[in-house]
Amino acid sequence: MSQPSGAAGMPDALQRRLGVTDAVVIGLGSMIGAGIFAALAPAAHAAGSGLLISLALAAVVAYCNATSSARLAARYPASGGTYVYGRERLGDFWGYLAGWGFVVGKTASCAAMALTVGSYVWPGQEHAVAVAAVVALTAVNYAGVQKSAMLTRVIVVLVLAVLAAVVVASLTSSASTADRLGVGDDATFGGVLQAAGLLFFAFAGYARIATLGEEVRDPQRTIPWGISIALGITLVVYAVVAIAVLTVLGPQGLAEAAAPLSDAVRAAGADWLAPVVRVGAAVAALGSLLALILGVSRTTLAMARDRHLPHGLAAVHPKFKVPHRAELLVGAVVAVLAATADVRGAIGFSSFGVLAYYAIANASAWTLTPEEGRPARFIPALGLAGCLILAFALPASSVIWGAAVLTLGAAAYGIRRIVTARSS
C-alpha cells in the first residue's frame, strides 16, 4: 500500500499534539450537540412511539462504522479519514467519492448547527446569528487545533451538566409516565428506519477523530480508544435523555416540539430551567459546529494534496500549523449556507452524504487482513448494509438531492481524469 498523504516527514505535515482525552472531547463535542438539540424532534415525527427502536438501530450501525473506522484509522493515521482509507483499499475513485460525500454532507451539518445556535440565541434572527457563529469559530480553528480542543472541552462539560438537569427534572416530574415509552400503532417499519437515518446524523461525530489522524499522538492507540470511548458515552447520554423527554412529552408532543428539551422541562413544571436549557442548546450547537468545521477542513486538505481539489488548499500555516486556506474556504461556504438554508432539510441531506461516506469505510475495512487488524467480518458487512438501508430510507427529497450531488461529484472526477489523460 502507498504511504498516506501528509505523512510525518513531509514539509507540509501537521503536528501531533492531541492525546486520547482531546480526541474523546472532540468526538463528544461533535455528537452530543447535534443529536440532542437538532435530531430528536424530526426523528420522533418519523418514528412516533418507535423512537427508541430507531435509536437502537442507529446505534448498531454507528458501532459498526466506528469499529471499521477505528481499525482503518490506526492503519492509516493521516488527515482525511475515509477519503484516505477508500483510496488505499478500494482505489482512487472510491476514496474521492468518500471525501466528496463527507465534505458536502458535513458542510450541510455545519449549516444546520449554525442555524440551531441562531434559533436558540435569537429567534427570528437565526440566520444572522448563524453567520456570526461561523465566522467566530472559523477564527478559533485558524488559531490552532489545541485551542479548538480546549474550547470544546469546556463546551462538553457545560452541555452534559444541562442535560443532567433536564433528565432529573423530567424523570422526577409528576407528569412523567413510563407508559409513553411503549411502541404503539403509530410506529411503522418505514418510519422507524427513516428516524434511524435521521438520528445517524447525531452519531457521526466520531469521524472528527479519524479525520484528525495526522494530529494525534500514538495514533494506533489514541484513535481506536478515542472513538470507542466517545461513542459509548454518547450512546448512554442519548438513551437517557430520549427516555426522559419521552416520559414527559410522549411521542406526539416530542414530534411537535420546536425546542424539545425546553418544552420537556416546562411540562415537568421546571419553567425556571428553560432559559438554562436554551443556553445549553446554543453552547452544544457551537461545540458541534466547532468540531465539524475542524473535520471538514482536514478532509479538504487531504483531497487538495491529491489535487482532487485546488492544490492551494493544501497549504499549512507556518505558525499555527493548520490548513488555513482550507479552513477559510470551508468557513466561507458554511456562512453562505447558514444565511440561506433550512435546518431540517440540512439534516436529511447531511445524513445521506455521511451514510455514503461510512458505507465506503465499511467496504474498506472488509479488505483488511488479520495482520492489519481486520475486525470480525460481520461488523463491516452489517455496517455497509445498514448504511445503504438507512440512506435510502431517508425522506425522498434528501435521497434525491443527496444522490444528485454524489453523481455530480462522480462526473467531476471522470471529467478530470479525461482532461488529465489528454494533456499527458
Buried (B, 14 or more C-beta within 10 A) or exposed (E): EEEBBBEEEBEEBBBBBBBBBBBBBBBBBBBBBBBBBBBBBBBBBBBBBBBBBBBBBBBBBBBBBBBBBBBBBBBBBBBBBBBBBBBBBBEBBBBBBBBBBBBBBBBBBBBBBBBBBBBBBBEEEBBEBBBBBBBEBBEBBBBBBBBBBBBBBEBBEBBBEBBEBBBBBBBEBEBBEEEBBEBEEEBEEEBBBBBBBBBBBBBBBBBBBBBBBBBBBEBEEBBBBBBBBBBEBBBEBBBBBBBBBBBBBBBBBBBEBEBBBBBBBBBBBBEEBBEBBBBBBBBBBBBBBBBBBBBBBBBBBBBBBBEBBEEEBBBBBEEBBBBBBBBBBBBEBBBBBBBEBEBBBBBBBBBBBBBBBBBBBBBBBBBBEEEBBBBEEEBBBBBBBBBBBBBBBBBEEBBEBBBEBBEEBBEEBEEEEEEEEEEE
